Amino acid sequence: MRLTTRGRYAVTAMVDLALNANDGRVSLAEIAERHGLSQSYLEQLFAALRRGGLVDGTRGPGGGYRLGRTGATISVADVIDAVDESVDATRCGGKRNCQGEHGCLTHDLWEELSRQIRQYLSSVNLEEVVKKTHLANDAKIMRKWTKQPTVQPEPSAA
């Protein structure tokens, strides 16, 4: 099972919007630059996210996007669904026709994995991802700060 670029980019862009929610609208050019993504691809994704009610966009000077709802009410699964992404771990797309007319020997295992992944992604909202991002960045800053070499005074020539 693999989440495609479409789903990953959509989640990344939505977390970026949630992270910058207090700064007003965010342009797709800014998101594209910050994350090394294609702006034209983001435009396609944001059309789907807008149709799903997850973002609100304004054109023109000072325009850009913002979350359509609070980050606490948008799950990662909502984002993935809005861009028509699937997190199905079965080979057959859940149709039970992996082996012609029958499911494969391990179909139920992969189907349960898909359910577990779906349940997890539904339980995580954008606000939680932002909080974890802040904690991770704070930890990086602390590690960097605590590992700064101490400067030893040079012996004076007396």
N, C-alpha and C positions, 0 to 999 in steps of 0.2 A: 504494500500500500504506500502510496506516495501522494502528498499534496502537491499539486502542480504550481508552477510559477504564478499563475493567475490568483490562486488562493493566498499564497505567501505574500505577493505584492499587495493584495487588497488588505490583508491584516496589517502588514507593515505600515501602509499609508494611513489606515484608520488609527493605529496606535500613535502615529506621528500627529494626526489631528487632535487626538485626545491629549497628548503631551503638550501641545501648543494651544489648547483651548482658551487659555486666558489671554492670548496674544491677538485675538481677533481672527479674521479669516486668513487662511493659508493658501498660497497659490500652488498649483501642481508643479510649477517650475521649481519652487523651493523644496517640495517633497522629493522630486526627481533628483535634484542636486544633492540633497542630504544623504540619499540612500543609493545613489548610482543607478536609478531606474529610468526607463524610457518615459518621457513625458507623454508621448502619443499613446503608449500602452496604458498609462495611468488615466488618460482621458476616457478610454474605453471602459476601464474598470469603474471610474466615477460616474459614468452614465448609468451603469447598473446599480451602483450604490445609491444614487439619487432616486432612481425608480423604486428602490426598496425602502426609501424613506430614512436611510441611515446618514445621509449627508444633505446639506443645504448649500447650494452654490449661488454666487452672485457674479455677474460679468462686469467688465469694465474696470476703471481705476479703483483701487482699493478693494477689488473683488477677490474672490477665492472661495474656499470651502471651509465649512465648519461642521461639526457633528449635528445631525438632525435630531438627536436625543442626547441625553446625558450619557457619558461613558459607562456609568453604572448600569444602564439599561440596555446596552448593546453587548451581546455576547460574541465571542469569536465565531461561534456557529452561525450567528446572524449574518456576519460579514461573509463567511464562506458560502452560505446559501444565496446571498444577494448576487454574487458573481457566478452563480450556477456551478459551483465547485462540488465535488463529491469526496467523501472520506471513506469510501467503500473499500474494504480489504479483500473482498471476494473477486475472483477472476471473471465471474459471470454477471457482475452488477446486481447480485442478489436474486437472480432469476432461477437459480438451481438448475442450470443447463450446462454446467461446466463439462460434463461428460455426455455430450449429445442431449438426450432427454432427461438425464439424471444429474443430480448434484455430485460433486466430487467427494471423496472420502472425508476431507477436512473442511467441507463447506460450513458446517455449524461452528467450527472453531473461528473461521475468518469472519463469519457473520456476527458472532459475539464480540470479536475484537472491534469490528466496525461500530457496534452499539456502544461499547465502552468509550471509544474515541469520541463518538458523537456526544455522549453524556458528559464527558470531560470538557469538550469545547463549548458545550452549552452552559456549563457551570462557571466558566471564566469570562469575566467582562473586561472591557477596555480599561476601565479605571484600575482594576487589579493588575493588569499588565503594566500600566504606567507606574503604579506604586513599586512593583518589582524592578522596573527599569531604574527608577530613582534610587532604590536601595542598592542595586548593583553598581550604579555610577558612584554613589557615595562610598561604597566599599573600595572601588578602584582608586578614588581620590585619596582615601585614608591609607591604602597600601602604598601609593606613590609618595605621600607625605611622610609616612613613617620610615620609608627606605631612603630618604634624602641623606646623602653623605654629610657627616658633620665636618665642618671646616676646622682644622687644627690651626691654632695660631703659630705663626712662624717664630722660631726662636729669635730673640732680639740679639743684635750684635753689640754686646756691651763691652 
